[in-house]
Amino acid sequence: MNDTRNTPSALARQLTDVPWRTSTRSQTSNCVEMAPLSVGPAAVALRDSKDRGGPVLLFDRAGWRGFIAGTKDGQFDLT
C-alpha cells in the first residue's frame, strides 16, 4: 500500500504559483481555497486550506456554477 497523505500531489505542486483565495466569510481553519485557472480545460481549482499539498478538485465553468448553486442550496450540508 502507498501512503501518500503527507506527499504533495503532482497537481498541487503544479498549482503552487496560482493565486489561491479564501472566502472573506471564512472565520476558522475549516475552509476551502479556490483558484481561477486560465490554462487548460479546468476553470477553477479547489483545495482544503488545512492540506495545501493534498488533493485538488478541478471544475470546468458549468461544473463550478453547479457546485456553487448546490452549496447555496444546502446540497452538501452534513446536518
N, CA, C and O atoms as CSV, one atom per row, in Angstrom:
chain,resi,resn,atom,element,x,y,z
A,1,MET,N,N,0.844,-1.173,0.000
A,1,MET,CA,C,0.000,0.000,0.000
A,1,MET,C,C,0.891,1.239,0.000
A,1,MET,O,O,1.896,1.288,0.709
A,2,ASN,N,N,0.521,2.235,-0.794
A,2,ASN,CA,C,1.247,3.501,-0.833
A,2,ASN,C,C,0.626,4.471,0.155
A,2,ASN,O,O,-0.592,4.650,0.175
A,3,ASP,N,N,1.454,5.093,0.969
A,3,ASP,CA,C,0.974,6.091,1.914
A,3,ASP,C,C,1.396,7.460,1.388
A,3,ASP,O,O,2.563,7.838,1.493
A,4,THR,N,N,0.431,8.210,0.815
A,4,THR,CA,C,0.753,9.495,0.200
A,4,THR,C,C,0.115,10.664,0.936
A,4,THR,O,O,0.042,11.767,0.394
A,5,ARG,N,N,-0.347,10.441,2.157
A,5,ARG,CA,C,-1.045,11.516,2.876
A,5,ARG,C,C,-0.178,12.750,3.075
A,5,ARG,O,O,-0.693,13.867,3.020
A,6,ASN,N,N,1.110,12.588,3.303
A,6,ASN,CA,C,1.980,13.731,3.571
A,6,ASN,C,C,2.809,14.136,2.364
A,6,ASN,O,O,3.722,14.953,2.484
A,7,THR,N,N,2.502,13.573,1.205
A,7,THR,CA,C,3.230,13.890,-0.013
A,7,THR,C,C,2.367,14.792,-0.890
A,7,THR,O,O,1.249,14.415,-1.243
A,8,PRO,N,N,2.864,15.976,-1.249
A,8,PRO,CA,C,2.068,16.841,-2.115
A,8,PRO,C,C,1.744,16.158,-3.435
A,8,PRO,O,O,2.601,15.510,-4.034
A,9,SER,N,N,0.518,16.305,-3.880
A,9,SER,CA,C,0.133,15.706,-5.146
A,9,SER,C,C,0.850,16.420,-6.285
A,9,SER,O,O,1.261,17.572,-6.145
A,10,ALA,N,N,0.997,15.729,-7.414
A,10,ALA,CA,C,1.651,16.335,-8.570
A,10,ALA,C,C,0.889,17.579,-9.007
A,10,ALA,O,O,1.494,18.591,-9.362
A,11,LEU,N,N,-0.423,17.504,-8.980
A,11,LEU,CA,C,-1.231,18.657,-9.362
A,11,LEU,C,C,-1.027,19.812,-8.392
A,11,LEU,O,O,-0.903,20.962,-8.815
A,12,ALA,N,N,-0.992,19.521,-7.095
A,12,ALA,CA,C,-0.779,20.575,-6.098
A,12,ALA,C,C,0.555,21.264,-6.330
A,12,ALA,O,O,0.651,22.483,-6.187
A,13,ARG,N,N,1.590,20.502,-6.686
A,13,ARG,CA,C,2.902,21.107,-6.959
A,13,ARG,C,C,2.836,22.007,-8.192
A,13,ARG,O,O,3.487,23.050,-8.227
A,14,GLN,N,N,2.058,21.618,-9.202
A,14,GLN,CA,C,1.928,22.428,-10.409
A,14,GLN,C,C,1.170,23.726,-10.141
A,14,GLN,O,O,1.337,24.706,-10.867
A,15,LEU,N,N,0.343,23.731,-9.105
A,15,LEU,CA,C,-0.507,24.890,-8.827
A,15,LEU,C,C,0.043,25.784,-7.717
A,15,LEU,O,O,-0.694,26.603,-7.169
A,16,THR,N,N,1.314,25.643,-7.378
A,16,THR,CA,C,1.864,26.434,-6.273
A,16,THR,C,C,1.906,27.926,-6.583
A,16,THR,O,O,1.819,28.735,-5.659
A,17,ASP,N,N,2.034,28.314,-7.828
A,17,ASP,CA,C,2.102,29.728,-8.187
A,17,ASP,C,C,0.752,30.329,-8.555
A,17,ASP,O,O,0.677,31.496,-8.939
A,18,VAL,N,N,-0.298,29.554,-8.441
A,18,VAL,CA,C,-1.643,30.041,-8.755
A,18,VAL,C,C,-2.139,30.893,-7.582
A,18,VAL,O,O,-1.888,30.545,-6.428
A,19,PRO,N,N,-2.836,32.000,-7.853
A,19,PRO,CA,C,-3.331,32.853,-6.758
A,19,PRO,C,C,-4.547,32.243,-6.056
A,19,PRO,O,O,-5.678,32.422,-6.509
A,20,TRP,N,N,-4.323,31.535,-4.968
A,20,TRP,CA,C,-5.403,30.899,-4.210
A,20,TRP,C,C,-6.120,31.938,-3.368
A,20,TRP,O,O,-5.494,32.862,-2.848
A,21,ARG,N,N,-7.444,31.791,-3.230
A,21,ARG,CA,C,-8.251,32.725,-2.435
A,21,ARG,C,C,-9.130,31.955,-1.456
A,21,ARG,O,O,-9.615,30.864,-1.753
A,22,THR,N,N,-9.321,32.545,-0.291
A,22,THR,CA,C,-10.220,32.007,0.723
A,22,THR,C,C,-11.362,33.002,0.885
A,22,THR,O,O,-11.147,34.210,0.783
A,23,SER,N,N,-12.552,32.519,1.132
A,23,SER,CA,C,-13.706,33.381,1.303
A,23,SER,C,C,-13.494,34.391,2.426
A,23,SER,O,O,-12.882,34.071,3.445
A,24,THR,N,N,-13.990,35.585,2.244
A,24,THR,CA,C,-13.921,36.591,3.310
A,24,THR,C,C,-14.823,36.206,4.481
A,24,THR,O,O,-14.664,36.732,5.582
A,25,ARG,N,N,-15.761,35.301,4.256
A,25,ARG,CA,C,-16.640,34.826,5.328
A,25,ARG,C,C,-15.994,33.720,6.152
A,25,ARG,O,O,-16.543,33.303,7.173
A,26,SER,N,N,-14.864,33.256,5.727
A,26,SER,CA,C,-14.163,32.184,6.420
A,26,SER,C,C,-13.603,32.703,7.739
A,26,SER,O,O,-12.825,33.656,7.757
A,27,GLN,N,N,-14.001,32.074,8.842
A,27,GLN,CA,C,-13.559,32.528,10.155
A,27,GLN,C,C,-12.809,31.463,10.936
A,27,GLN,O,O,-12.336,31.733,12.040
A,28,THR,N,N,-12.690,30.280,10.399
A,28,THR,CA,C,-11.977,29.201,11.077
A,28,THR,C,C,-10.975,28.590,10.113
A,28,THR,O,O,-10.838,29.034,8.974
A,29,SER,N,N,-10.284,27.577,10.580
A,29,SER,CA,C,-9.334,26.900,9.697
A,29,SER,C,C,-10.013,25.827,8.855
A,29,SER,O,O,-9.352,25.163,8.057
A,30,ASN,N,N,-11.312,25.647,9.018
A,30,ASN,CA,C,-12.058,24.654,8.246
A,30,ASN,C,C,-12.579,25.284,6.966
A,30,ASN,O,O,-13.781,25.492,6.803
A,31,CYS,N,N,-11.656,25.585,6.060
A,31,CYS,CA,C,-12.011,26.330,4.859
A,31,CYS,C,C,-11.521,25.612,3.613
A,31,CYS,O,O,-10.704,24.693,3.669
A,32,VAL,N,N,-12.042,26.059,2.513
A,32,VAL,CA,C,-11.504,25.659,1.224
A,32,VAL,C,C,-10.941,26.905,0.555
A,32,VAL,O,O,-11.347,28.029,0.851
A,33,GLU,N,N,-10.017,26.684,-0.337
A,33,GLU,CA,C,-9.443,27.763,-1.124
A,33,GLU,C,C,-9.715,27.480,-2.584
A,33,GLU,O,O,-9.697,26.325,-3.008
A,34,MET,N,N,-9.968,28.522,-3.356
A,34,MET,CA,C,-10.201,28.360,-4.784
A,34,MET,C,C,-9.206,29.201,-5.556
A,34,MET,O,O,-8.703,30.217,-5.075
A,35,ALA,N,N,-8.942,28.746,-6.765
A,35,ALA,CA,C,-8.040,29.483,-7.638
A,35,ALA,C,C,-8.614,29.469,-9.049
A,35,ALA,O,O,-8.872,28.400,-9.603
A,36,PRO,N,N,-8.815,30.640,-9.629
A,36,PRO,CA,C,-9.237,30.669,-11.032
A,36,PRO,C,C,-8.062,30.244,-11.917
A,36,PRO,O,O,-6.921,30.641,-11.679
A,37,LEU,N,N,-8.348,29.445,-12.925
A,37,LEU,CA,C,-7.303,28.950,-13.820
A,37,LEU,C,C,-7.515,29.528,-15.213
A,37,LEU,O,O,-8.650,29.664,-15.670
A,38,SER,N,N,-6.441,29.860,-15.873
A,38,SER,CA,C,-6.548,30.445,-17.209
A,38,SER,C,C,-6.044,29.517,-18.308
A,38,SER,O,O,-6.191,29.818,-19.492
A,39,VAL,N,N,-5.451,28.392,-17.922
A,39,VAL,CA,C,-4.894,27.459,-18.898
A,39,VAL,C,C,-5.514,26.089,-18.701
A,39,VAL,O,O,-5.702,25.648,-17.568
A,40,GLY,N,N,-5.833,25.416,-19.793
A,40,GLY,CA,C,-6.364,24.064,-19.718
A,40,GLY,C,C,-7.886,24.043,-19.673
A,40,GLY,O,O,-8.533,25.090,-19.695
A,41,PRO,N,N,-8.448,22.844,-19.611
A,41,PRO,CA,C,-9.911,22.710,-19.647
A,41,PRO,C,C,-10.607,23.097,-18.346
A,41,PRO,O,O,-11.799,23.402,-18.355
A,42,ALA,N,N,-9.884,23.089,-17.234
A,42,ALA,CA,C,-10.493,23.445,-15.954
A,42,ALA,C,C,-10.495,24.957,-15.788
A,42,ALA,O,O,-9.560,25.639,-16.207
A,43,ALA,N,N,-11.550,25.472,-15.176
A,43,ALA,CA,C,-11.670,26.911,-14.943
A,43,ALA,C,C,-11.340,27.282,-13.507
A,43,ALA,O,O,-10.917,28.404,-13.229
A,44,VAL,N,N,-11.538,26.318,-12.578
A,44,VAL,CA,C,-11.356,26.592,-11.152
A,44,VAL,C,C,-10.731,25.380,-10.474
A,44,VAL,O,O,-11.079,24.238,-10.774
A,45,ALA,N,N,-9.808,25.641,-9.558
A,45,ALA,CA,C,-9.236,24.597,-8.712
A,45,ALA,C,C,-9.701,24.851,-7.282
A,45,ALA,O,O,-9.849,26.002,-6.870
A,46,LEU,N,N,-9.930,23.781,-6.527
A,46,LEU,CA,C,-10.418,23.885,-5.154
A,46,LEU,C,C,-9.593,22.956,-4.275
A,46,LEU,O,O,-9.326,21.817,-4.660
A,47,ARG,N,N,-9.181,23.433,-3.086
A,47,ARG,CA,C,-8.399,22.602,-2.176
A,47,ARG,C,C,-8.755,22.924,-0.724
A,47,ARG,O,O,-9.376,23.946,-0.433
A,48,ASP,N,N,-8.355,22.041,0.165
A,48,ASP,CA,C,-8.558,22.207,1.601
A,48,ASP,C,C,-7.459,23.117,2.138
A,48,ASP,O,O,-6.278,22.862,1.906
A,49,SER,N,N,-7.834,24.172,2.850
A,49,SER,CA,C,-6.832,25.110,3.353
A,49,SER,C,C,-5.914,24.490,4.404
A,49,SER,O,O,-4.820,25.002,4.641
A,50,LYS,N,N,-6.338,23.400,5.036
A,50,LYS,CA,C,-5.503,22.730,6.038
A,50,LYS,C,C,-4.519,21.754,5.408
A,50,LYS,O,O,-3.589,21.299,6.075
A,51,ASP,N,N,-4.711,21.427,4.136
A,51,ASP,CA,C,-3.866,20.451,3.448
A,51,ASP,C,C,-3.528,20.981,2.066
A,51,ASP,O,O,-3.967,20.428,1.057
A,52,ARG,N,N,-2.754,22.044,2.020
A,52,ARG,CA,C,-2.476,22.729,0.757
A,52,ARG,C,C,-1.684,21.891,-0.238
A,52,ARG,O,O,-1.683,22.191,-1.432
A,53,GLY,N,N,-1.025,20.865,0.226
A,53,GLY,CA,C,-0.301,19.981,-0.676
A,53,GLY,C,C,-1.091,18.743,-1.032
A,53,GLY,O,O,-0.583,17.859,-1.722
A,54,GLY,N,N,-2.318,18.668,-0.575
A,54,GLY,CA,C,-3.147,17.486,-0.783
A,54,GLY,C,C,-3.958,17.531,-2.056
A,54,GLY,O,O,-3.608,18.229,-3.008
A,55,PRO,N,N,-5.043,16.783,-2.067
A,55,PRO,CA,C,-5.871,16.670,-3.271
A,55,PRO,C,C,-6.439,18.018,-3.720
A,55,PRO,O,O,-6.707,18.903,-2.907
A,56,VAL,N,N,-6.612,18.146,-5.023
A,56,VAL,CA,C,-7.181,19.345,-5.630
A,56,VAL,C,C,-8.325,18.910,-6.527
A,56,VAL,O,O,-8.181,17.986,-7.328
A,57,LEU,N,N,-9.461,19.578,-6.391
A,57,LEU,CA,C,-10.597,19.325,-7.278
A,57,LEU,C,C,-10.556,20.343,-8.407
A,57,LEU,O,O,-10.293,21.523,-8.174
A,58,LEU,N,N,-10.815,19.893,-9.625
A,58,LEU,CA,C,-10.856,20.782,-10.780
A,58,LEU,C,C,-12.273,20.819,-11.334
A,58,LEU,O,O,-12.936,19.788,-11.447
A,59,PHE,N,N,-12.725,22.012,-11.676
A,59,PHE,CA,C,-14.064,22.211,-12.222
A,59,PHE,C,C,-13.979,22.973,-13.534
A,59,PHE,O,O,-13.191,23.910,-13.664
A,60,ASP,N,N,-14.797,22.570,-14.512
A,60,ASP,CA,C,-14.974,23.441,-15.666
A,60,ASP,C,C,-16.005,24.497,-15.264
A,60,ASP,O,O,-16.530,24.436,-14.151
A,61,ARG,N,N,-16.306,25.444,-16.118
A,61,ARG,CA,C,-17.198,26.547,-15.738
A,61,ARG,C,C,-18.589,26.059,-15.325
A,61,ARG,O,O,-19.127,26.508,-14.313
A,62,ALA,N,N,-19.160,25.160,-16.089
A,62,ALA,CA,C,-20.503,24.658,-15.763
A,62,ALA,C,C,-20.481,23.873,-14.452
A,62,ALA,O,O,-21.399,23.994,-13.641
A,63,GLY,N,N,-19.449,23.077,-14.243
A,63,GLY,CA,C,-19.331,22.314,-13.006
A,63,GLY,C,C,-19.173,23.211,-11.794
A,63,GLY,O,O,-19.730,22.927,-10.733
A,64,TRP,N,N,-18.414,24.296,-11.940
A,64,TRP,CA,C,-18.220,25.244,-10.841
A,64,TRP,C,C,-19.536,25.929,-10.507
A,64,TRP,O,O,-19.887,26.058,-9.334
A,65,ARG,N,N,-20.270,26.371,-11.527
A,65,ARG,CA,C,-21.566,27.008,-11.276
A,65,ARG,C,C,-22.507,26.031,-10.564
A,65,ARG,O,O,-23.230,26.426,-9.649
A,66,GLY,N,N,-22.503,24.776,-10.970
A,66,GLY,CA,C,-23.328,23.762,-10.315
A,66,GLY,C,C,-22.910,23.524,-8.875
A,66,GLY,O,O,-23.762,23.362,-8.001
A,67,PHE,N,N,-21.616,23.501,-8.619
A,67,PHE,CA,C,-21.109,23.312,-7.258
A,67,PHE,C,C,-21.527,24.479,-6.363
A,67,PHE,O,O,-21.981,24.265,-5.239
A,68,ILE,N,N,-21.378,25.704,-6.853
A,68,ILE,CA,C,-21.770,26.881,-6.076
A,68,ILE,C,C,-23.275,26.871,-5.812
A,68,ILE,O,O,-23.706,27.145,-4.691
A,69,ALA,N,N,-24.071,26.561,-6.822
A,69,ALA,CA,C,-25.531,26.512,-6.642
A,69,ALA,C,C,-25.908,25.442,-5.622
A,69,ALA,O,O,-26.756,25.685,-4.764
A,70,GLY,N,N,-25.294,24.264,-5.700
A,70,GLY,CA,C,-25.568,23.193,-4.750
A,70,GLY,C,C,-25.169,23.561,-3.334
A,70,GLY,O,O,-25.855,23.208,-2.375
A,71,THR,N,N,-24.058,24.274,-3.205
A,71,THR,CA,C,-23.611,24.727,-1.886
A,71,THR,C,C,-24.606,25.710,-1.294
A,71,THR,O,O,-24.961,25.605,-0.120
A,72,LYS,N,N,-25.055,26.659,-2.092
A,72,LYS,CA,C,-26.027,27.651,-1.616
A,72,LYS,C,C,-27.360,27.002,-1.251
A,72,LYS,O,O,-28.049,27.462,-0.341
A,73,ASP,N,N,-27.720,25.936,-1.960
A,73,ASP,CA,C,-28.984,25.231,-1.693
A,73,ASP,C,C,-28.894,24.240,-0.549
A,73,ASP,O,O,-29.895,23.621,-0.187
A,74,GLY,N,N,-27.697,24.077,0.033
A,74,GLY,CA,C,-27.534,23.168,1.154
A,74,GLY,C,C,-27.338,21.711,0.743
A,74,GLY,O,O,-27.435,20.812,1.579
A,75,GLN,N,N,-27.068,21.475,-0.519
A,75,GLN,CA,C,-26.920,20.114,-1.032
A,75,GLN,C,C,-25.786,19.346,-0.332
A,75,GLN,O,O,-25.840,18.119,-0.242
A,76,PHE,N,N,-24.779,20.044,0.153
A,76,PHE,CA,C,-23.618,19.392,0.736
A,76,PHE,C,C,-23.549,19.531,2.256
A,76,PHE,O,O,-22.546,19.157,2.864
A,77,ASP,N,N,-24.600,20.062,2.872
A,77,ASP,CA,C,-24.633,20.201,4.330
A,77,ASP,C,C,-24.573,18.847,4.996
A,77,ASP,O,O,-25.190,17.895,4.520
A,78,LEU,N,N,-23.843,18.746,6.084
A,78,LEU,CA,C,-23.691,17.484,6.796
A,78,LEU,C,C,-24.783,17.284,7.841
A,78,LEU,O,O,-24.932,16.181,8.366
A,79,THR,N,N,-25.530,18.299,8.144
A,79,THR,CA,C,-26.575,18.168,9.174
A,79,THR,C,C,-27.929,17.953,8.556
A,79,THR,O,O,-28.921,17.822,9.273
